[in-house]
Amino acid sequence: MGLSPDRKTEIVKEFGKSDNDTGSAEVQIALLTTRIKDLTEHLNQHKKDFSSQRGLRKMVGQRRRLLKYVKRHDLATYRQLLERLEIRGV
């Protein structure tokens, strides 16, 4: 499981400030969102996979903290991210 290197590179190019920008909050949020969506699909089929449920909760918490950081520092980027990633039914 996990992201393929090609998919990860594609996300970094789409959300990063440069092709090698893997550390900015926007890229981290985009990568976490992709992993969260994949894991949610997995958990719909395997409802009793409790260790994956724990991992999902940890990822959602990490993404929430990163989103809070972006919201504090750049509200326009925050709103754009929510819209592009289709988070929170914006």
Phi and psi restraints in degrees (range 20) as a CNS / XPLOR table:
assign (resid 1 and name C) (resid 2 and name N)
       (resid 2 and name CA) (resid 2 and name C) 1.0 102.9 20.0 2
assign (resid 2 and name N) (resid 2 and name CA)
       (resid 2 and name C) (resid 3 and name N) 1.0 176.9 20.0 2
assign (resid 2 and name C) (resid 3 and name N)
       (resid 3 and name CA) (resid 3 and name C) 1.0 -85.7 20.0 2
assign (resid 3 and name N) (resid 3 and name CA)
       (resid 3 and name C) (resid 4 and name N) 1.0 139.4 20.0 2
assign (resid 3 and name C) (resid 4 and name N)
       (resid 4 and name CA) (resid 4 and name C) 1.0 -74.6 20.0 2
assign (resid 4 and name N) (resid 4 and name CA)
       (resid 4 and name C) (resid 5 and name N) 1.0 151.8 20.0 2
assign (resid 4 and name C) (resid 5 and name N)
       (resid 5 and name CA) (resid 5 and name C) 1.0 -57.4 20.0 2
assign (resid 5 and name N) (resid 5 and name CA)
       (resid 5 and name C) (resid 6 and name N) 1.0 -35.8 20.0 2
assign (resid 5 and name C) (resid 6 and name N)
       (resid 6 and name CA) (resid 6 and name C) 1.0 -65.7 20.0 2
assign (resid 6 and name N) (resid 6 and name CA)
       (resid 6 and name C) (resid 7 and name N) 1.0 -44.1 20.0 2
assign (resid 6 and name C) (resid 7 and name N)
       (resid 7 and name CA) (resid 7 and name C) 1.0 -64.9 20.0 2
assign (resid 7 and name N) (resid 7 and name CA)
       (resid 7 and name C) (resid 8 and name N) 1.0 -39.8 20.0 2
assign (resid 7 and name C) (resid 8 and name N)
       (resid 8 and name CA) (resid 8 and name C) 1.0 -63.8 20.0 2
assign (resid 8 and name N) (resid 8 and name CA)
       (resid 8 and name C) (resid 9 and name N) 1.0 -44.1 20.0 2
assign (resid 8 and name C) (resid 9 and name N)
       (resid 9 and name CA) (resid 9 and name C) 1.0 -61.2 20.0 2
assign (resid 9 and name N) (resid 9 and name CA)
       (resid 9 and name C) (resid 10 and name N) 1.0 -40.0 20.0 2
assign (resid 9 and name C) (resid 10 and name N)
       (resid 10 and name CA) (resid 10 and name C) 1.0 -62.4 20.0 2
assign (resid 10 and name N) (resid 10 and name CA)
       (resid 10 and name C) (resid 11 and name N) 1.0 -43.3 20.0 2
assign (resid 10 and name C) (resid 11 and name N)
       (resid 11 and name CA) (resid 11 and name C) 1.0 -66.2 20.0 2
assign (resid 11 and name N) (resid 11 and name CA)
       (resid 11 and name C) (resid 12 and name N) 1.0 -41.7 20.0 2
assign (resid 11 and name C) (resid 12 and name N)
       (resid 12 and name CA) (resid 12 and name C) 1.0 -62.1 20.0 2
assign (resid 12 and name N) (resid 12 and name CA)
       (resid 12 and name C) (resid 13 and name N) 1.0 -41.7 20.0 2
assign (resid 12 and name C) (resid 13 and name N)
       (resid 13 and name CA) (resid 13 and name C) 1.0 -65.9 20.0 2
assign (resid 13 and name N) (resid 13 and name CA)
       (resid 13 and name C) (resid 14 and name N) 1.0 -36.6 20.0 2
assign (resid 13 and name C) (resid 14 and name N)
       (resid 14 and name CA) (resid 14 and name C) 1.0 -73.2 20.0 2
assign (resid 14 and name N) (resid 14 and name CA)
       (resid 14 and name C) (resid 15 and name N) 1.0 -40.3 20.0 2
assign (resid 14 and name C) (resid 15 and name N)
       (resid 15 and name CA) (resid 15 and name C) 1.0 -106.7 20.0 2
assign (resid 15 and name N) (resid 15 and name CA)
       (resid 15 and name C) (resid 16 and name N) 1.0 -14.7 20.0 2
assign (resid 15 and name C) (resid 16 and name N)
       (resid 16 and name CA) (resid 16 and name C) 1.0 -81.3 20.0 2
assign (resid 16 and name N) (resid 16 and name CA)
       (resid 16 and name C) (resid 17 and name N) 1.0 162.3 20.0 2
assign (resid 16 and name C) (resid 17 and name N)
       (resid 17 and name CA) (resid 17 and name C) 1.0 -78.7 20.0 2
assign (resid 17 and name N) (resid 17 and name CA)
       (resid 17 and name C) (resid 18 and name N) 1.0 -24.3 20.0 2
assign (resid 17 and name C) (resid 18 and name N)
       (resid 18 and name CA) (resid 18 and name C) 1.0 -143.5 20.0 2
assign (resid 18 and name N) (resid 18 and name CA)
       (resid 18 and name C) (resid 19 and name N) 1.0 177.7 20.0 2
assign (resid 18 and name C) (resid 19 and name N)
       (resid 19 and name CA) (resid 19 and name C) 1.0 -68.7 20.0 2
assign (resid 19 and name N) (resid 19 and name CA)
       (resid 19 and name C) (resid 20 and name N) 1.0 -24.6 20.0 2
assign (resid 19 and name C) (resid 20 and name N)
       (resid 20 and name CA) (resid 20 and name C) 1.0 -101.7 20.0 2
assign (resid 20 and name N) (resid 20 and name CA)
       (resid 20 and name C) (resid 21 and name N) 1.0 9.8 20.0 2
assign (resid 20 and name C) (resid 21 and name N)
       (resid 21 and name CA) (resid 21 and name C) 1.0 -82.0 20.0 2
assign (resid 21 and name N) (resid 21 and name CA)
       (resid 21 and name C) (resid 22 and name N) 1.0 90.0 20.0 2
assign (resid 21 and name C) (resid 22 and name N)
       (resid 22 and name CA) (resid 22 and name C) 1.0 -102.5 20.0 2
assign (resid 22 and name N) (resid 22 and name CA)
       (resid 22 and name C) (resid 23 and name N) 1.0 -7.4 20.0 2
assign (resid 22 and name C) (resid 23 and name N)
       (resid 23 and name CA) (resid 23 and name C) 1.0 -104.4 20.0 2
assign (resid 23 and name N) (resid 23 and name CA)
       (resid 23 and name C) (resid 24 and name N) 1.0 -10.8 20.0 2
assign (resid 23 and name C) (resid 24 and name N)
       (resid 24 and name CA) (resid 24 and name C) 1.0 -67.1 20.0 2
assign (resid 24 and name N) (resid 24 and name CA)
       (resid 24 and name C) (resid 25 and name N) 1.0 153.9 20.0 2
assign (resid 24 and name C) (resid 25 and name N)
       (resid 25 and name CA) (resid 25 and name C) 1.0 -59.6 20.0 2
assign (resid 25 and name N) (resid 25 and name CA)
       (resid 25 and name C) (resid 26 and name N) 1.0 -37.6 20.0 2
assign (resid 25 and name C) (resid 26 and name N)
       (resid 26 and name CA) (resid 26 and name C) 1.0 -62.1 20.0 2
assign (resid 26 and name N) (resid 26 and name CA)
       (resid 26 and name C) (resid 27 and name N) 1.0 -43.4 20.0 2
assign (resid 26 and name C) (resid 27 and name N)
       (resid 27 and name CA) (resid 27 and name C) 1.0 -67.5 20.0 2
assign (resid 27 and name N) (resid 27 and name CA)
       (resid 27 and name C) (resid 28 and name N) 1.0 -43.8 20.0 2
assign (resid 27 and name C) (resid 28 and name N)
       (resid 28 and name CA) (resid 28 and name C) 1.0 -60.2 20.0 2
assign (resid 28 and name N) (resid 28 and name CA)
       (resid 28 and name C) (resid 29 and name N) 1.0 -41.9 20.0 2
assign (resid 28 and name C) (resid 29 and name N)
       (resid 29 and name CA) (resid 29 and name C) 1.0 -64.4 20.0 2
assign (resid 29 and name N) (resid 29 and name CA)
       (resid 29 and name C) (resid 30 and name N) 1.0 -42.9 20.0 2
assign (resid 29 and name C) (resid 30 and name N)
       (resid 30 and name CA) (resid 30 and name C) 1.0 -63.1 20.0 2
assign (resid 30 and name N) (resid 30 and name CA)
       (resid 30 and name C) (resid 31 and name N) 1.0 -43.1 20.0 2
assign (resid 30 and name C) (resid 31 and name N)
       (resid 31 and name CA) (resid 31 and name C) 1.0 -65.4 20.0 2
assign (resid 31 and name N) (resid 31 and name CA)
       (resid 31 and name C) (resid 32 and name N) 1.0 -43.4 20.0 2
assign (resid 31 and name C) (resid 32 and name N)
       (resid 32 and name CA) (resid 32 and name C) 1.0 -62.6 20.0 2
assign (resid 32 and name N) (resid 32 and name CA)
       (resid 32 and name C) (resid 33 and name N) 1.0 -40.9 20.0 2
assign (resid 32 and name C) (resid 33 and name N)
       (resid 33 and name CA) (resid 33 and name C) 1.0 -61.6 20.0 2
assign (resid 33 and name N) (resid 33 and name CA)
       (resid 33 and name C) (resid 34 and name N) 1.0 -41.9 20.0 2
assign (resid 33 and name C) (resid 34 and name N)
       (resid 34 and name CA) (resid 34 and name C) 1.0 -63.3 20.0 2
assign (resid 34 and name N) (resid 34 and name CA)
       (resid 34 and name C) (resid 35 and name N) 1.0 -44.8 20.0 2
assign (resid 34 and name C) (resid 35 and name N)
       (resid 35 and name CA) (resid 35 and name C) 1.0 -65.0 20.0 2
assign (resid 35 and name N) (resid 35 and name CA)
       (resid 35 and name C) (resid 36 and name N) 1.0 -38.6 20.0 2
assign (resid 35 and name C) (resid 36 and name N)
       (resid 36 and name CA) (resid 36 and name C) 1.0 -63.5 20.0 2
assign (resid 36 and name N) (resid 36 and name CA)
       (resid 36 and name C) (resid 37 and name N) 1.0 -43.2 20.0 2
assign (resid 36 and name C) (resid 37 and name N)
       (resid 37 and name CA) (resid 37 and name C) 1.0 -63.4 20.0 2
assign (resid 37 and name N) (resid 37 and name CA)
       (resid 37 and name C) (resid 38 and name N) 1.0 -42.3 20.0 2
assign (resid 37 and name C) (resid 38 and name N)
       (resid 38 and name CA) (resid 38 and name C) 1.0 -63.9 20.0 2
assign (resid 38 and name N) (resid 38 and name CA)
       (resid 38 and name C) (resid 39 and name N) 1.0 -43.8 20.0 2
assign (resid 38 and name C) (resid 39 and name N)
       (resid 39 and name CA) (resid 39 and name C) 1.0 -69.0 20.0 2
assign (resid 39 and name N) (resid 39 and name CA)
       (resid 39 and name C) (resid 40 and name N) 1.0 -33.3 20.0 2
assign (resid 39 and name C) (resid 40 and name N)
       (resid 40 and name CA) (resid 40 and name C) 1.0 -63.8 20.0 2
assign (resid 40 and name N) (resid 40 and name CA)
       (resid 40 and name C) (resid 41 and name N) 1.0 -41.8 20.0 2
assign (resid 40 and name C) (resid 41 and name N)
       (resid 41 and name CA) (resid 41 and name C) 1.0 -61.7 20.0 2
assign (resid 41 and name N) (resid 41 and name CA)
       (resid 41 and name C) (resid 42 and name N) 1.0 -42.5 20.0 2
assign (resid 41 and name C) (resid 42 and name N)
       (resid 42 and name CA) (resid 42 and name C) 1.0 -60.3 20.0 2
assign (resid 42 and name N) (resid 42 and name CA)
       (resid 42 and name C) (resid 43 and name N) 1.0 -43.9 20.0 2
assign (resid 42 and name C) (resid 43 and name N)
       (resid 43 and name CA) (resid 43 and name C) 1.0 -72.5 20.0 2
assign (resid 43 and name N) (resid 43 and name CA)
       (resid 43 and name C) (resid 44 and name N) 1.0 -22.2 20.0 2
assign (resid 43 and name C) (resid 44 and name N)
       (resid 44 and name CA) (resid 44 and name C) 1.0 -66.0 20.0 2
assign (resid 44 and name N) (resid 44 and name CA)
       (resid 44 and name C) (resid 45 and name N) 1.0 -30.6 20.0 2
assign (resid 44 and name C) (resid 45 and name N)
       (resid 45 and name CA) (resid 45 and name C) 1.0 -88.0 20.0 2
assign (resid 45 and name N) (resid 45 and name CA)
       (resid 45 and name C) (resid 46 and name N) 1.0 -34.9 20.0 2
assign (resid 45 and name C) (resid 46 and name N)
       (resid 46 and name CA) (resid 46 and name C) 1.0 -117.9 20.0 2
assign (resid 46 and name N) (resid 46 and name CA)
       (resid 46 and name C) (resid 47 and name N) 1.0 77.6 20.0 2
assign (resid 46 and name C) (resid 47 and name N)
       (resid 47 and name CA) (resid 47 and name C) 1.0 -65.1 20.0 2
assign (resid 47 and name N) (resid 47 and name CA)
       (resid 47 and name C) (resid 48 and name N) 1.0 -24.6 20.0 2
assign (resid 47 and name C) (resid 48 and name N)
       (resid 48 and name CA) (resid 48 and name C) 1.0 -98.6 20.0 2
assign (resid 48 and name N) (resid 48 and name CA)
       (resid 48 and name C) (resid 49 and name N) 1.0 15.0 20.0 2
assign (resid 48 and name C) (resid 49 and name N)
       (resid 49 and name CA) (resid 49 and name C) 1.0 -82.6 20.0 2
assign (resid 49 and name N) (resid 49 and name CA)
       (resid 49 and name C) (resid 50 and name N) 1.0 82.4 20.0 2
assign (resid 49 and name C) (resid 50 and name N)
       (resid 50 and name CA) (resid 50 and name C) 1.0 -71.8 20.0 2
assign (resid 50 and name N) (resid 50 and name CA)
       (resid 50 and name C) (resid 51 and name N) 1.0 -29.9 20.0 2
assign (resid 50 and name C) (resid 51 and name N)
       (resid 51 and name CA) (resid 51 and name C) 1.0 -69.8 20.0 2
assign (resid 51 and name N) (resid 51 and name CA)
       (resid 51 and name C) (resid 52 and name N) 1.0 -33.3 20.0 2
assign (resid 51 and name C) (resid 52 and name N)
       (resid 52 and name CA) (resid 52 and name C) 1.0 -71.1 20.0 2
assign (resid 52 and name N) (resid 52 and name CA)
       (resid 52 and name C) (resid 53 and name N) 1.0 -32.8 20.0 2
assign (resid 52 and name C) (resid 53 and name N)
       (resid 53 and name CA) (resid 53 and name C) 1.0 -62.2 20.0 2
assign (resid 53 and name N) (resid 53 and name CA)
       (resid 53 and name C) (resid 54 and name N) 1.0 -40.6 20.0 2
assign (resid 53 and name C) (resid 54 and name N)
       (resid 54 and name CA) (resid 54 and name C) 1.0 -64.3 20.0 2
assign (resid 54 and name N) (resid 54 and name CA)
       (resid 54 and name C) (resid 55 and name N) 1.0 -43.7 20.0 2
assign (resid 54 and name C) (resid 55 and name N)
       (resid 55 and name CA) (resid 55 and name C) 1.0 -60.9 20.0 2
assign (resid 55 and name N) (resid 55 and name CA)
       (resid 55 and name C) (resid 56 and name N) 1.0 -39.3 20.0 2
assign (resid 55 and name C) (resid 56 and name N)
       (resid 56 and name CA) (resid 56 and name C) 1.0 -63.0 20.0 2
assign (resid 56 and name N) (resid 56 and name CA)
       (resid 56 and name C) (resid 57 and name N) 1.0 -44.6 20.0 2
assign (resid 56 and name C) (resid 57 and name N)
       (resid 57 and name CA) (resid 57 and name C) 1.0 -62.7 20.0 2
assign (resid 57 and name N) (resid 57 and name CA)
       (resid 57 and name C) (resid 58 and name N) 1.0 -37.8 20.0 2
assign (resid 57 and name C) (resid 58 and name N)
       (resid 58 and name CA) (resid 58 and name C) 1.0 -65.4 20.0 2
assign (resid 58 and name N) (resid 58 and name CA)
       (resid 58 and name C) (resid 59 and name N) 1.0 -41.5 20.0 2
assign (resid 58 and name C) (resid 59 and name N)
       (resid 59 and name CA) (resid 59 and name C) 1.0 -65.9 20.0 2
assign (resid 59 and name N) (resid 59 and name CA)
       (resid 59 and name C) (resid 60 and name N) 1.0 -41.0 20.0 2
assign (resid 59 and name C) (resid 60 and name N)
       (resid 60 and name CA) (resid 60 and name C) 1.0 -63.7 20.0 2
assign (resid 60 and name N) (resid 60 and name CA)
       (resid 60 and name C) (resid 61 and name N) 1.0 -40.2 20.0 2
assign (resid 60 and name C) (resid 61 and name N)
       (resid 61 and name CA) (resid 61 and name C) 1.0 -64.9 20.0 2
assign (resid 61 and name N) (resid 61 and name CA)
       (resid 61 and name C) (resid 62 and name N) 1.0 -41.6 20.0 2
assign (resid 61 and name C) (resid 62 and name N)
       (resid 62 and name CA) (resid 62 and name C) 1.0 -63.5 20.0 2
assign (resid 62 and name N) (resid 62 and name CA)
       (resid 62 and name C) (resid 63 and name N) 1.0 -43.2 20.0 2
assign (resid 62 and name C) (resid 63 and name N)
       (resid 63 and name CA) (resid 63 and name C) 1.0 -64.2 20.0 2
assign (resid 63 and name N) (resid 63 and name CA)
       (resid 63 and name C) (resid 64 and name N) 1.0 -38.8 20.0 2
assign (resid 63 and name C) (resid 64 and name N)
       (resid 64 and name CA) (resid 64 and name C) 1.0 -61.6 20.0 2
assign (resid 64 and name N) (resid 64 and name CA)
       (resid 64 and name C) (resid 65 and name N) 1.0 -42.8 20.0 2
assign (resid 64 and name C) (resid 65 and name N)
       (resid 65 and name CA) (resid 65 and name C) 1.0 -64.3 20.0 2
assign (resid 65 and name N) (resid 65 and name CA)
       (resid 65 and name C) (resid 66 and name N) 1.0 -42.6 20.0 2
assign (resid 65 and name C) (resid 66 and name N)
       (resid 66 and name CA) (resid 66 and name C) 1.0 -64.9 20.0 2
assign (resid 66 and name N) (resid 66 and name CA)
       (resid 66 and name C) (resid 67 and name N) 1.0 -40.7 20.0 2
assign (resid 66 and name C) (resid 67 and name N)
       (resid 67 and name CA) (resid 67 and name C) 1.0 -63.8 20.0 2
assign (resid 67 and name N) (resid 67 and name CA)
       (resid 67 and name C) (resid 68 and name N) 1.0 -38.8 20.0 2
assign (resid 67 and name C) (resid 68 and name N)
       (resid 68 and name CA) (resid 68 and name C) 1.0 -63.2 20.0 2
assign (resid 68 and name N) (resid 68 and name CA)
       (resid 68 and name C) (resid 69 and name N) 1.0 -39.4 20.0 2
assign (resid 68 and name C) (resid 69 and name N)
       (resid 69 and name CA) (resid 69 and name C) 1.0 -62.6 20.0 2
assign (resid 69 and name N) (resid 69 and name CA)
       (resid 69 and name C) (resid 70 and name N) 1.0 -48.0 20.0 2
assign (resid 69 and name C) (resid 70 and name N)
       (resid 70 and name CA) (resid 70 and name C) 1.0 -63.7 20.0 2
assign (resid 70 and name N) (resid 70 and name CA)
       (resid 70 and name C) (resid 71 and name N) 1.0 -40.3 20.0 2
assign (resid 70 and name C) (resid 71 and name N)
       (resid 71 and name CA) (resid 71 and name C) 1.0 -61.6 20.0 2
assign (resid 71 and name N) (resid 71 and name CA)
       (resid 71 and name C) (resid 72 and name N) 1.0 -39.8 20.0 2
assign (resid 71 and name C) (resid 72 and name N)
       (resid 72 and name CA) (resid 72 and name C) 1.0 -66.1 20.0 2
assign (resid 72 and name N) (resid 72 and name CA)
       (resid 72 and name C) (resid 73 and name N) 1.0 -37.7 20.0 2
assign (resid 72 and name C) (resid 73 and name N)
       (resid 73 and name CA) (resid 73 and name C) 1.0 -94.3 20.0 2
assign (resid 73 and name N) (resid 73 and name CA)
       (resid 73 and name C) (resid 74 and name N) 1.0 -29.5 20.0 2
assign (resid 73 and name C) (resid 74 and name N)
       (resid 74 and name CA) (resid 74 and name C) 1.0 -155.6 20.0 2
assign (resid 74 and name N) (resid 74 and name CA)
       (resid 74 and name C) (resid 75 and name N) 1.0 93.5 20.0 2
assign (resid 74 and name C) (resid 75 and name N)
       (resid 75 and name CA) (resid 75 and name C) 1.0 -63.1 20.0 2
assign (resid 75 and name N) (resid 75 and name CA)
       (resid 75 and name C) (resid 76 and name N) 1.0 -37.5 20.0 2
assign (resid 75 and name C) (resid 76 and name N)
       (resid 76 and name CA) (resid 76 and name C) 1.0 -63.7 20.0 2
assign (resid 76 and name N) (resid 76 and name CA)
       (resid 76 and name C) (resid 77 and name N) 1.0 -43.6 20.0 2
assign (resid 76 and name C) (resid 77 and name N)
       (resid 77 and name CA) (resid 77 and name C) 1.0 -64.0 20.0 2
assign (resid 77 and name N) (resid 77 and name CA)
       (resid 77 and name C) (resid 78 and name N) 1.0 -39.6 20.0 2
assign (resid 77 and name C) (resid 78 and name N)
       (resid 78 and name CA) (resid 78 and name C) 1.0 -58.5 20.0 2
assign (resid 78 and name N) (resid 78 and name CA)
       (resid 78 and name C) (resid 79 and name N) 1.0 -49.9 20.0 2
assign (resid 78 and name C) (resid 79 and name N)
       (resid 79 and name CA) (resid 79 and name C) 1.0 -64.7 20.0 2
assign (resid 79 and name N) (resid 79 and name CA)
       (resid 79 and name C) (resid 80 and name N) 1.0 -39.0 20.0 2
assign (resid 79 and name C) (resid 80 and name N)
       (resid 80 and name CA) (resid 80 and name C) 1.0 -64.3 20.0 2
assign (resid 80 and name N) (resid 80 and name CA)
       (resid 80 and name C) (resid 81 and name N) 1.0 -41.5 20.0 2
assign (resid 80 and name C) (resid 81 and name N)
       (resid 81 and name CA) (resid 81 and name C) 1.0 -61.7 20.0 2
assign (resid 81 and name N) (resid 81 and name CA)
       (resid 81 and name C) (resid 82 and name N) 1.0 -46.5 20.0 2
assign (resid 81 and name C) (resid 82 and name N)
       (resid 82 and name CA) (resid 82 and name C) 1.0 -58.8 20.0 2
assign (resid 82 and name N) (resid 82 and name CA)
       (resid 82 and name C) (resid 83 and name N) 1.0 -40.3 20.0 2
assign (resid 82 and name C) (resid 83 and name N)
       (resid 83 and name CA) (resid 83 and name C) 1.0 -70.0 20.0 2
assign (resid 83 and name N) (resid 83 and name CA)
       (resid 83 and name C) (resid 84 and name N) 1.0 -46.0 20.0 2
assign (resid 83 and name C) (resid 84 and name N)
       (resid 84 and name CA) (resid 84 and name C) 1.0 -66.6 20.0 2
assign (resid 84 and name N) (resid 84 and name CA)
       (resid 84 and name C) (resid 85 and name N) 1.0 -35.2 20.0 2
assign (resid 84 and name C) (resid 85 and name N)
       (resid 85 and name CA) (resid 85 and name C) 1.0 -92.6 20.0 2
assign (resid 85 and name N) (resid 85 and name CA)
       (resid 85 and name C) (resid 86 and name N) 1.0 -3.4 20.0 2
assign (resid 85 and name C) (resid 86 and name N)
       (resid 86 and name CA) (resid 86 and name C) 1.0 56.7 20.0 2
assign (resid 86 and name N) (resid 86 and name CA)
       (resid 86 and name C) (resid 87 and name N) 1.0 51.3 20.0 2
assign (resid 86 and name C) (resid 87 and name N)
       (resid 87 and name CA) (resid 87 and name C) 1.0 -103.3 20.0 2
assign (resid 87 and name N) (resid 87 and name CA)
       (resid 87 and name C) (resid 88 and name N) 1.0 141.8 20.0 2
assign (resid 87 and name C) (resid 88 and name N)
       (resid 88 and name CA) (resid 88 and name C) 1.0 63.9 20.0 2
assign (resid 88 and name N) (resid 88 and name CA)
       (resid 88 and name C) (resid 89 and name N) 1.0 26.0 20.0 2
assign (resid 88 and name C) (resid 89 and name N)
       (resid 89 and name CA) (resid 89 and name C) 1.0 53.4 20.0 2
assign (resid 89 and name N) (resid 89 and name CA)
       (resid 89 and name C) (resid 90 and name N) 1.0 41.6 20.0 2
